[in-house]
Amino acid sequence: MKVERKDLLPLRLPLATFAAAVLAAVILIDYSSDKYALQQERVAAANAQVAEASQRYHDSDLEKEVISRYLPQYRELQQRGFIGSENRINWIDALRIADQQAGGFGVQYQLSAQGPYKGLLSGDPIATRLRRSTMDIRFGVVHEGQFLAFLDALESEGAGMYTLRACSLEPVHKEQPRPRTQNLRARCEIDWLTLILAQEEQS
């Protein structure tokens, strides 16, 4: 990809968060509690790499190299809705499509207002620009396998970056499970994550 110097100026603000966005995206999806310690190590490593990348970015001789290396990943995260404004319509569409693909019975949801992200990166400078929108979803399933199929389908939609905060399954009735019937009621809390750019933070 050919990059001219005239192309650099419009990208200076977005690229200030390019490395953090790429590295944070990898970390945030992994929400398993048994990997918490490993995630903390990865966060520390990410911080070191971000600091190194920021120092190199200020060297004008390396600007083209930085852009060529990280711009494709940056644009991919933009398309997925992680960088920039919320894509709530995409999130809701992804829920409905995932329910259909899993053969569900419909999904209900409540979406909260956007607020600061408070997670594994809460002590990291990148956290000042991370936002979360918590979604409470409820849906019926025939069995546990259908519940897992819904989560897999939601991830496959690629509608955004999120962490699964908690899930529960409760029986709908006391009788023996029946085929093609809502035997279990699922409820999950999801944090949809967004990285706010500098110019959006100031507006």
C-alpha positions in Angstrom: 0.0 0.0 0.0 1.5 3.3 -1.1 1.2 6.1 1.5 2.1 9.7 0.7 3.1 12.3 3.3 -0.1 14.3 2.6 -2.1 11.2 3.8 -0.4 11.3 7.3 -2.0 14.4 8.8 -5.7 13.1 8.9 -4.5 9.9 10.5 -2.5 11.3 13.3 -5.3 11.4 15.9 -6.8 8.0 15.1 -3.4 6.3 14.9 -2.6 7.5 18.4 -4.8 4.6 19.6 -4.1 2.1 16.8 -1.7 -0.2 18.7 -3.9 -0.1 21.9 -7.0 -0.9 19.9 -5.4 -3.9 18.1 -3.9 -5.3 21.3 -6.9 -4.6 23.6 -9.2 -6.3 21.1 -7.4 -9.6 21.5 -7.4 -9.3 25.3 -11.0 -8.2 25.8 -12.7 -11.1 24.1 -11.2 -13.7 26.5 -13.4 -13.6 29.5 -12.7 -16.9 31.2 -12.0 -16.5 34.9 -9.4 -19.2 35.0 -7.3 -17.2 32.5 -7.3 -14.0 34.6 -3.7 -14.2 35.6 -2.6 -14.8 32.0 -4.7 -11.8 30.9 -3.0 -9.6 33.4 0.4 -10.6 32.0 -0.9 -9.9 28.5 -2.1 -6.5 29.5 1.3 -5.6 31.0 2.9 -6.8 27.7 0.4 -4.7 25.7 1.2 -1.6 27.7 4.9 -2.0 27.1 4.3 -2.4 23.3 1.9 0.6 23.2 4.5 2.7 25.0 7.2 1.6 22.5 4.9 2.2 19.5 4.0 5.7 20.8 7.6 6.7 21.1 8.4 5.4 17.6 5.4 7.2 16.2 6.8 10.6 17.1 9.8 9.9 14.9 8.7 11.3 11.6 11.0 9.0 9.7 9.0 6.0 10.9 5.5 7.4 10.3 5.0 5.7 7.0 6.2 2.4 8.4 3.7 2.7 11.3 0.8 3.5 9.1 1.5 0.7 6.6 1.8 -1.8 9.4 -1.3 -0.9 11.5 -3.7 0.8 9.2 -5.3 -2.5 7.9 -5.9 -3.7 11.4 -7.2 -0.3 12.5 -9.7 -0.2 9.6 -10.8 -3.8 10.4 -11.6 -2.8 14.0 -13.5 0.2 12.6 -15.6 -2.0 10.4 -16.4 -4.3 13.3 -17.7 -1.3 15.3 -15.0 -1.4 18.0 -13.5 2.0 17.1 -15.7 5.0 16.9 -19.4 5.5 17.6 -21.8 2.8 18.9 -23.5 0.5 16.4 -26.5 -0.5 18.4 -28.6 -1.4 15.4 -25.9 -3.9 14.3 -25.8 -5.4 17.8 -29.6 -5.9 17.9 -29.6 -7.4 14.4 -26.8 -9.8 15.4 -29.0 -11.0 18.3 -31.9 -11.8 16.1 -29.8 -13.5 13.5 -28.0 -15.6 16.1 -31.4 -16.6 17.6 -32.6 -17.7 14.1 -29.5 -19.6 13.3 -29.7 -21.5 16.7 -33.3 -22.3 16.0 -34.5 -20.3 19.0 -37.9 -18.9 20.0 -37.1 -15.2 19.9 -34.9 -13.0 22.1 -35.7 -10.1 24.4 -33.2 -7.5 25.4 -32.6 -4.3 27.3 -29.7 -2.0 26.4 -28.3 0.4 29.0 -26.7 3.8 28.3 -23.1 3.9 27.4 -20.7 4.3 30.3 -17.0 3.8 31.3 -15.5 0.4 31.0 -14.5 -1.2 34.3 -12.7 -4.5 33.6 -9.2 -6.0 33.4 -7.9 -2.8 31.8 -9.3 -0.4 34.4 -5.9 0.7 35.5 -4.5 1.2 32.0 -4.4 4.5 30.1 -6.4 3.0 27.3 -9.4 2.5 29.7 -10.0 6.3 29.7 -11.4 5.9 26.1 -13.0 2.5 26.5 -16.8 2.5 26.8 -19.3 -0.2 27.5 -23.0 -0.6 26.8 -24.5 -3.4 28.9 -27.2 -5.5 27.3 -29.5 -7.9 29.3 -30.7 -10.6 26.9 -33.3 -13.4 27.6 -34.3 -16.2 25.4 -35.7 -19.8 25.6 -33.9 -22.9 24.5 -34.7 -26.6 24.2 -31.4 -27.7 25.8 -27.9 -26.5 26.8 -26.5 -27.3 23.3 -28.9 -24.8 21.7 -27.8 -22.1 24.3 -24.1 -22.7 23.3 -25.1 -22.6 19.6 -26.7 -19.1 20.2 -23.4 -17.8 21.7 -21.4 -19.2 18.9 -23.7 -17.7 16.3 -23.5 -14.3 18.0 -19.7 -14.4 17.9 -19.7 -15.4 14.3 -21.8 -12.4 13.3 -18.9 -10.1 14.1 -21.2 -7.2 15.0 -18.8 -5.7 17.5 -16.4 -6.5 20.4 -18.0 -7.7 23.6 -17.4 -9.5 26.9 -19.9 -11.9 28.4 -20.3 -10.9 32.0 -22.6 -13.6 33.2 -25.2 -16.2 32.0 -27.7 -18.4 33.7 -30.1 -21.2 32.7 -33.3 -22.0 34.6 -35.9 -24.6 33.8 -39.2 -23.4 32.5 -41.3 -26.2 33.9 -40.9 -29.2 36.3 -41.8 -31.8 33.7 -39.3 -33.9 31.8 -37.7 -31.9 28.9 -39.7 -32.1 25.7 -38.5 -31.8 22.1 -39.0 -28.6 20.2 -40.1 -26.8 23.4 -38.7 -24.1 25.6 -37.4 -26.2 28.4 -34.8 -23.7 29.7 -34.8 -20.0 30.0 -31.5 -18.3 29.4 -30.3 -14.9 30.6 -27.0 -13.2 29.8 -25.4 -9.9 30.5 -23.1 -8.6 27.7 -20.8 -5.6 27.7 -20.5 -4.2 24.1 -17.2 -2.4 24.0 -16.3 0.8 22.0 -13.0 2.7 21.8 -13.7 6.4 21.6 -11.3 8.5 19.5 -9.7 11.6 20.8 -11.8 14.0 18.6 -15.0 12.3 19.8 -13.9 12.5 23.4 -13.5 16.2 23.1 -16.8 16.9 21.4 
